Amino acid sequence: MARAVSPVVATALLLALTVLAFSMIWEGVSSWISAQRGGMLQSIRERFVVEDVWFRVEAGDRTLVTVYIRNVGLADIEIDEISLNGTVMDMWVNGIQVDSVEIKVDAGVSIDLRADGWRWKPGAVYQMVIVTRGGVSTVVCKP
Amino acid sequence: MAVGTLLAVLVLISVTAFLYELYTSQQEMRLLDEERSREKLEILEAGFWRLDEHTPTSTEPAGMEHALSRLDGIEATFESKKVQEGIYQVDWVAEFSLPSPDDVDRLYMKYVGVHTAKASQEVYLWNYTSGGWVMIARARPYEGYEDVVIQVGGVRHLIGLDGRVKIRFVSYADEPFECKVDLLTVEAYLEDSGRVLVRVLNDSPSTVVIEAVWIISAGSHERRRINIALAPGEEYVLNLEAQNIGFKCIVKIVTRRGSIFQVTVRPC
């Protein structure tokens, strides 16, 4: 005949099981909240304005586009990618090539966009797609 | 059981706190978006002008020019005289001296004053060609505070060869009164290819902050931080240096909330 566990051991086991179960739930809830903060909350609080787009020609007859973006939202933004009519552009800030551009609330940044072998055409219409952590925005512009 | 309840409450609190943060963020952004959509800056005029402000050099009766030159509560007081039975009149003149009379495109007279009784008011400028007064404005009878800006175009005959401008105010009432004037200045718009003037009006129900102005020409895109707050209904003149602009330029006015208003400026 099997012997029953003592009430003390049973309580300890139940306690351990409860803590384990809730720590798993807690972990799940925390990571869900954290993900929502980075995604949903960021996209709600993110607003920026493209103040100016300048299609330019630089030395050596190379072309570039300079875009000035200002953060008018409630959260810092990080620009991960900018493309023009599907061409992903290299981003340069103050003469240095960068992978992403962070813009603090109320601040603005001038970004030079270049791509190897890419030239803008006078009169053409360009769709500028700006990818941030909070989502994707599109601006239509032309030289 | 107690431990389980405690842990459940902890989870509930953190989820509730997050949902509250989500809700408040949504409300804040909704408000921000609404305010942005209501922002309206009306561009009243834009051109290659320079704006010079002038204060009176002399007055008749004499010695009031300093009181008129600043909005500071120090007023020039002109007392009425009986001109007919039951008609009392205040009649005074201020003179200005403009340094570049040939370049003046138009004049703006700024007047801030008080009638101590209900009185009508007429404003005249001296015509140097015909040698007589020309009425440029007439105010309906008012008592108390009056703050007006009078625009005068076609100023060629109204400015003397030496740059003198004479302005006369005549007020009438059917009882003795005083005309107390705190400010009288003349703004002269001068044609100037090196400056851009943009007069804007906040036509929205809330305060608009002009964050920056872009001056865009064929060879440059220049951003200038401005940071000027305009109350609803308030006008403001942006007078910007604009060297090497060429034939025309685009001026973009950017507000703090992110609205953009633009105008193309061409030579007059």
Interface residues (C-beta under 8 A of the other chain):
Chain A: L15 T18 V19 F22 I25 W26 V29 S30 I33 Q36 R37 M40 L41 I44 R45 R47 F48 V49 E51 D52 W54 T66 Y68 R70 V72 G73 L74 D106
Chain B: V3 G4 L7 A8 L10 V11 S14 V15 F18 E21 L22 S25 Q26 E28 M29 L32 D33 R36 E211 A212 W214 I216 H221 R223 K252 V254 R256 R257 G258 I260
